[in-house]
Amino acid sequence: MANAIVQRQEPAPVAVIGESATILQIIQQVAVNPNADIDKMERLMAMHERLQANQAKQQFDDAMSRMQEELPVIGERGGIKDKSGRVQSTYALWEDINEMIKPVLAKHGFALSFRTPRNDKGIEVEGVLSHSAGHRETTSLVLPADTTGSKNGVQAVASSVSYGKRYTAGALLNFTTTGEDDDGNGAVVTPRVTSVQAAQLAELLDKCSEKAKTAFAGIHGTPASVEKAAFDQVLGMLSKSAKQNAQEH
């Protein structure tokens, strides 16, 4: 298996590596010169760092494109019920997502981690997708404490953090989830957006005004509750609202 992985890895661009190595050699030569121009050496160091960063980003993108083909479709075993007990939407559990994506991430040199920075607006979950080449991508989501179902304070925070992990992971990796078979129970479930689509909506919603957020909650509830058929329309409206809010501030 290890040999197969090595064989599939794309070689880094020779021109970039060669240029980076040449600059590093020049820096080393300048460094041993007692009459070295410090400003020149600093400019060379900055150029070397930019070349390394560009190389790391290209390796990240190459590995990501290969990994996308191998990410599994994850079943949605979690369910959100209305007051009458009927399932109104389903979602993939974080433990299912984590178990299924970890081997694929590791195979392609990726690691997914999470941070929970202090945020006065709510519970912030930041997802960090890093690659062995050195490049990383991040995205974050700010959520209220999930007090549904008579949760205590600790359970409410834990539930929101789990929610944040699901949706930031979905935004970074663009994996697909699908509803589970209802075993012939005949439950009528309105098709809802996927976890990845819900993450897109949640990210945009966070950039909207408080008035827009309140209106959204009154119409749709949460991003995960948006009907699949309305996704494009809601996405367009939130994009417009977020842009307008950014211009006003």
C-alpha positions, 0 to 999 in steps of 0.5 A: 500500500505504501509503495502504491501511494508513493507512486501516485504522488506527483513530483513537485515542479522542477523549476520551482525547486531549482529556483528555490535551491539557487536562492538558498545557496546564494543566501548561504554564500552571502551569510558567510561574507563579513561584508554581507548586505543585510538588506539584500539578504533579507530580500532574498530570504523573503523571496525564498519563503514565497517560493516555498509557500507557493510550492507547498500550496501547489502540492496541497492542491495536487494532493487535494484533487487526488483525495477528492476522488477517494472521499467516501459518501457518508450515511446520514444516521442523525435526525432532527425531529419536529414537535410531533416526533416526525423526522424533518431532516437528517445529517451525518454524525461527526463520529461517522464522518471522522471514522471514514475520512481519517484513513483517506486524509492520512493516505494523501498527507492531510490532517484535520484539526479543530480549534475553539477560539474565545468568541463573545458572539457564541461558540466558534469552531475553526477547522484546520486542514493541513498538508505535509508539504506545509500549506494549510486552509482554515474555515470557521463557524460561530454558533449559539449553544444548542439548548434543544432537548433539555441539554445542560450547559456542558451538553449544549456546548458539546453539541454545538462543537460537534455541529461545528466540526461537521460543517467546517469539515464539510466546507474544507473537504466537500465530501458527500452525505446521503440519507439512510434507508428508513427500513420501510417505515414509510416516513415522509421526509422533505429532502433537505440540503446536504451537510456541505450545502448547509455549511455553505449557508451557515458560513454566509449567514454568519456574515449577514446582519442580525436582522437578516439572521433573525429573518432566516431563522423565522423562515428556515430555522437552521441552515440544515433545515433548508429544503434542497429545492430552495438551496440555490435561491437561499444561497443567492439571497444570503450571498447578496445580504452578506455582501451588503452587510460587508459594504455597510460596515 
